[in-house]
């Protein structure tokens, strides 16, 4: 009796995984208009009475998911020729308005970043962080450099005794002016 119940359970699970709704066929067809309408019309309240559709070939399925766009793709990193295009975008925005600028940007997308590196942090930003953040970043940087053969002490704080003298001189000159 135990084997029969497990066999029935496996058959129910297999039927559910082959179902249009639970197997994901309906979700995959949601961007294919007519196919989605056909599958939606085939749904019934009784899960066991729904018609079964055979498996599709991988090439047809993959081809359906390939999104082809007529618009140019936005580059990941800025290059020298992007700066004149940014100036042109600014001029169009100021002279012709937002609609013309949106059209221009659709035809000439601006780069998504100055650097194609998700972990790049500018030195100005790094210097404005608190000391704990700077030391943690230095530790991370040191670990990545050690993998490349660089040895350094990540916990070392650099002390510049002459920096305070320069700062005091600058304050004194500002007070005299």
ChimeraX attribute file (.defattr): number of C-alpha atoms within 10 A of each C-alpha:
attribute: neighborCount
match mode: 1-to-1
recipient: residues
	/A:1	6
	/A:2	7
	/A:3	8
	/A:4	9
	/A:5	10
	/A:6	11
	/A:7	12
	/A:8	12
	/A:9	12
	/A:10	12
	/A:11	12
	/A:12	13
	/A:13	12
	/A:14	12
	/A:15	17
	/A:16	15
	/A:17	13
	/A:18	17
	/A:19	20
	/A:20	22
	/A:21	15
	/A:22	13
	/A:23	14
	/A:24	12
	/A:25	17
	/A:26	20
	/A:27	14
	/A:28	15
	/A:29	19
	/A:30	14
	/A:31	12
	/A:32	13
	/A:33	9
	/A:34	11
	/A:35	15
	/A:36	17
	/A:37	13
	/A:38	12
	/A:39	18
	/A:40	15
	/A:41	9
	/A:42	12
	/A:43	16
	/A:44	11
	/A:45	7
	/A:46	7
	/A:47	14
	/A:48	12
	/A:49	9
	/A:50	14
	/A:51	13
	/A:52	12
	/A:53	11
	/A:54	7
	/A:55	8
	/A:56	8
	/A:57	8
	/A:58	9
	/A:59	8
	/A:60	9
	/A:61	12
	/A:62	9
	/A:63	9
	/A:64	13
	/A:65	12
	/A:66	8
	/A:67	6
	/A:68	6
	/A:69	7
	/A:70	6
	/A:71	10
	/A:72	11
	/A:73	13
	/A:74	16
	/A:75	14
	/A:76	14
	/A:77	14
	/A:78	16
	/A:79	11
	/A:80	7
	/A:81	8
	/A:82	16
	/A:83	13
	/A:84	10
	/A:85	16
	/A:86	16
	/A:87	11
	/A:88	14
	/A:89	21
	/A:90	13
	/A:91	13
	/A:92	17
	/A:93	16
	/A:94	12
	/A:95	11
	/A:96	10
	/A:97	12
	/A:98	12
	/A:99	11
	/A:100	15
	/A:101	19
	/A:102	15
	/A:103	12
	/A:104	16
	/A:105	16
	/A:106	14
	/A:107	14
	/A:108	17
	/A:109	19
	/A:110	19
	/A:111	18
	/A:112	12
	/A:113	13
	/A:114	11
	/A:115	14
	/A:116	13
	/A:117	10
	/A:118	7
	/A:119	7
	/A:120	9
	/A:121	11
	/A:122	8
	/A:123	8
	/A:124	8
	/A:125	8
	/A:126	13
	/A:127	11
	/A:128	10
	/A:129	11
	/A:130	9
	/A:131	12
	/A:132	9
	/A:133	13
	/A:134	16
	/A:135	16
	/A:136	13
	/A:137	15
	/A:138	17
	/A:139	16
	/A:140	13
	/A:141	13
	/A:142	19
	/A:143	16
	/A:144	12
	/A:145	13
	/A:146	12
	/A:147	9
	/A:148	9
	/A:149	10
	/A:150	10
	/A:151	11
	/A:152	14
	/A:153	9
	/A:154	16
	/A:155	12
	/A:156	9
	/A:157	9
	/A:158	6
	/A:159	7
	/A:160	8
	/A:161	8
	/A:162	8
	/A:163	10
	/A:164	10
	/A:165	11
	/A:166	11
	/A:167	11
	/A:168	11
	/A:169	12
	/A:170	11
	/A:171	11
	/A:172	11
	/A:173	10
	/A:174	9
	/A:175	8
	/A:176	6
	/A:177	5
